[in-house]
Amino acid sequence: MTALIDGIKGNHFAVLGRAGMDLYADPIGVKSEDADTFHADLGGSSANICAGLVKLGSQASLITSVSDDAVGRFCLNRLQHYGVDTSYIRVLGGEYRMSLAVYESRIENFQNVIYRNGAVDFQVTEQDMDRIDYSSFSAVISAGTVFAAEPSRSATFRAFDNARAAGLPIIFDIDYRPYSWPSSEVAAEVLSRAGEASDLIVGNDEEFGFMAGGIDNGFAKAKELAEKPGRIVVYKMGEKGAVTLVDGQEIRTGIYPVTAVKPNGAGDSFMAGLLASIAAGHSLEDAVMRGSACASIVVSQPGCAPAMPTTPELNAFLADHPGPTT
């Protein structure tokens, strides 16, 4: 575990995965089909993680490809606005397009419409991964969506191999999105392979259950993965909190209840808060709790990247908010 923690404490992350545009309806509570106004900002799980990390004082570079059009340039501009390094992003012409999410700030009957046809981020290649200067980073982060199609799948496993050769720990957010995959069987096999290659694995009970062939077997799957010496597994259970599995221990933590205005963005913010807090010297248990607080902050506000807290905002939330639950 020492190499993993040391890598995270290096606080300079190469993040593999997609950026996209979010369009979220305004005001809070309105359905997308009834909205007159939408706000646009950065989206995509890996881009959100990057924004969250930088806002908490870490350094993050996004490794992906974007379309050579107005939406691609919008995403590049927003990444740079949040302080994310874009030097490893390849701009790709042709008919490939950015991911687009259209959603709303409401919990009841929440709708999130994802456009992923001809997704440009799936066009990342092994050559793109070989161009990375791994020696300039302290850890590699990947979201599971990158494994859903080729050439991105092979390219990401190539990046894992390169990272391992450079002595970098690999951090894996399972992030299973069924609509991106050709079949559930392929997804289970590929995501399990990615998990076996990783040092820190974060996922929810449904994602681990999916990898195990049934939600009832998810915790057993997480425990099995955690048997590898030095590996940390974080098993999230929504409102029931999380179990962190490390060195034979089960560290159980609660959540910070809030009035949520939307369900999305929580996982990305949790990952950013967890890693940035470990990097800042917090214990693993405290870092998980700070990640949980970040998740609560994000679901209580519109948008994803813009809702990610800064360190002062996170500390103020923890100081003022009752909890966590037990």
Residue, then its C-alpha position, 0 to 999 in steps of 0.5 A: m500500500t505504501a507505493l500507492i499512497d506515495g503515488i497519490k501523495g505525489n499529487h500529480f495525476a494523469v487522468l484517462g477518459r472523456a470530456g463532454m458538454d453538460l447542458y442542465a435545465d434552469p431553474i432548479g426543478v424544471k424538466s428538460e422538456d419544459a425548460d426555456t434556459f439551459h446552462a452549459d459547462l464541462g462534463g464527462s466523468s474523467a473531466n469532472i474528476c480533473a476539475g474536482l482535483v484541481k479545485l482541491g489543490s492537485q495537478a491533473s492532466l486529461i488524456t483523451s481526444v476531442s472533436d475539431d469543432a465548436v463543442g470540442r473547443f468549448c470543452l478545451n476552454r472549460l478544462q483550461h478554465y478549471g486549470v486542467d492540463t490539456s497538453y495530451i489531448r488530441v484534436l480529431g477531425g471528421e465525424y467523431r463528436m463530443s459526448l453530450a449530456v442533457y439533464e436537470s436539477r431534480i430528484e423526482n423523475f430525474q432525466n439524463v439524456i446522453y448522446r454518445n454516437g460516434a464518440v470522439d473519446f473512443q478514438v484514443t490510440e496506443q500511440d497517444m498513450d505512448r506519447i505520455d511522459y509518465s515520469s512527470f506524473s505520480a499516479v494514473i486514474s482511469a474511468g471505466t467508460v474508456f474500456a467500452a470500445e476500441p481503440s480506446r480499450s486497447a489504448t487504455f490497457r497500453a497506458f496501464d502497462n506503461a504506467r506499471a513500467a514507470g512505477l506509477p500506481i493505477i487508480f480505477d473508477i469502475d463507472y459502468r455505463p451500460y449504454s456504452w458497451p456492446s454487451s454486459e458479458v463483454a463489460a463484465e470481462v473487461l472491467s474485471r480485467a481492469g480491476e485486476a490491473s489496478d491498485l485502488i478500485v472505487g465503485n458502487d454496490e451495483e458496479f461490483g455486483f455487475m462484475a460478480g454476476g449479481i448484486d448480491n455477490g458484489f461485496a464478495k467481489a470487492k473483498e476478493l479484489a482487496e485480497k491482493p497485498g497493497r490494494i485498496v478497494v472502496y465499496k460505495m453503498g449510496e445512503k448507507g455509506a461505504v466500506t473501505l477494504v485494505d490489508g484485511q480491514e473493513i473501514r465503514t463510513g457514513i455520509y453527509p445528508v443534504t437536500a439533493v437537487k440531482p443525483n449525478g456527479a457524486g462519484d466523480s466528486f468522491m474520487a477527487g475528494l478522496l485522492a486530494s485528501i490523501a495527497a494532503g496528508h489525511s488518513l485513509e478513513d478521513a479521506v473517504m469521509r472528505g470524498s463523501a462530503c464532496a459528493s454531498i456538496v455536488v448533488s446539492q447544487p446544479g451542474c457537475a464541474p462547477a459544483m465541485p468544491t474548493t478546499p476552503e468550501l469543503n472545509a467550511f462544509l465539514a465545519d458547519h454540517p452535522g454528521p456523518t451518519t453512522 
